[in-house]
Structures are given as C-alpha cells and as structure tokens.
Amino acid sequence: MIFEGTQMKKIFILILIITSNLFAQEGRLIPNPIRNIPRWVRTEFSVRHLDDNYTVSYQLYPYYLRADFNGDSRRDVAIQIVEKKSGKTGFAIFHTKKPQALTIPISIIGAGTSLTRIGDDFKWVNFWNVTSRKQMFDKKSLPVFDEDVISIGKRDSTNGYIYWDGKKYSWQRNKEQLN
C-alpha cells in the first residue's frame, strides 16, 4: 500500500494528535501539600533535624492549624507528624519565636511522646480544628482556658481538647460528650 503525500500528512497529523493527548497529563505538576505549611515551620523542622525522627503527615485537613496555643499573644502553628521508628501519629506545635529568643520552642504531642491519659499515638484522630477562647467560654461544662485549644476527635466517638496548662500541653475530654 502506497500513501500519497496528502494522505501521509493526514496520518501523521492524526498520530500526532493521538500521542499528544496520551501524554498531555505528563507535563502537569502534582500539588505538593508541604507548600501549604508556612515556610518558617518547614525551615525549623529541617534545621532542628526533626526530619531525622518524624515525617510530616497530611491525613488531616487543614494541613496545619494556626492560633495562639500557649497564651503569649503570638500565633503558633501545629502540624501532624508520624514518628518514623514506631509509625505513631501525633502533632508538633511550633511556638512563634519571641524577638529576643534564639530558638523557637517546639512541643511534640503523641508520635511516641505520651500526653497524660490519652497516650502516645493519635492515629485514631480523623478531625482537628482550633477552638477559640470565645467558643470555650460558651461551653459551661468545659474548663476555662486562657488560650486557643486544638479540638481533636474521631467522628461519633472520643473527642476533646489539647490545651496549654501554663507549663505543658494537656488533654481534656469533651465533657458534653459524656451526657
């Protein structure tokens, strides 16, 4: 079978269209969730060598929480992490550095580090958010907090609050849930 010049051009164009459609997705970038975490937190995570023992997890949405968790009137950031050795899940809270401080205080909650009565693995958590002080004052069955808290839980099951007690982070189960 011999093809004429115009037939050959048509076949070539058809092949070109088919192959370009097949590989059209190849050039697109996959969104990288680490870019959603503030740069100063990513930098501190690396500089402090937390990446030697932990990986950042993106199981919860939003990927990070930002609020004043320790009551110093500065906005802190919490991210979800997984301890590499054990596979245990938890959180790292990066406190905003004070102007005169040399380092940024970081608290590890879970991920192999026990938090009072709740344990050292938060794999069961499937939602988290910030509960502001104003919301806490509206709930009469909960203690009064001086700072924002991290509300965590498993849908239709255990939920509560991670809060700063003035010296360290603690856990308070949601008492409304017990009624």
Buried (B, 14 or more C-beta within 10 A) or exposed (E): EEEEEEEEEEEEEEEEEEEEEEEEEEEEEEEEEEEEBBEEBBEBBEEBEBBEBBBBBBEBEEBBBBBBBBBBEEEBBBBBBBBBEEEBBBBBBBBBBEEEEEEBBBBBBBBBBEBEEBBBBBBEBEEBBBBBBEBBEEBEEBEEBEBBBBBBBEEEEEBBBBBBBEEEBBBBBBEEEEE
